[in-house]
Every structure is written in structure tokens, then in C-alpha cells.
Amino acid sequence: MAEHFHFENERKQIDAFLAEGLKINTIIDHLNGSDISFSNDQKHEMLTIGNANARKYASTLFFHQQKGDDS
């Protein structure tokens, strides 16, 4: 159950950055999790997440964001 709460917390952090109008620029995976870079014209933020489901969630959002930018 603690893993689910950890996922929910990290998902909310990701969603909060996206709600501010930031987009995911890069995701860099490492042994401690993933570093996600968010930015727009005025702001740049970094977030480190460790939960596997939150990492999948961020990757899926990034994929769909990139696919939407290409069309």
C-alpha cells in the first residue's frame, strides 16, 4: 500500500508541473530513479522520481506530448 501512496505523490507532482503549463523536455534514467526536466518560455523545473509506476506514467506523458508536437 505504501508503494501506491508513493506513486500518487509523485504523479501529483508531475501533474502539478503540467498544470502550470510546463512541458516535459527530457527524462534521464539512473539507478535512483528518473530526472525529469520541465520547462516553458519563462520557467525551468527539475523533478526526481523513484517509483516505477510514476516513471512509466511520466514516460507515457512524454511520448504522447512528443507525438502531439509532431503532427
Sequence and secondary structure as in RCSB ss.txt:
>XXXX:A:sequence
MAEHFHFENERKQIDAFLAEGLKINTIIDHLNGSDISFSNDQKHEMLTIGNANARKYASTLFFHQQKGDDS
>XXXX:A:secstr
 HHHHHHHHHHHHHHHHHHTT EEEEEEEETTEEEEEEE SS EEEEEE  HHHHHHHHHHHHHHHHHHH 
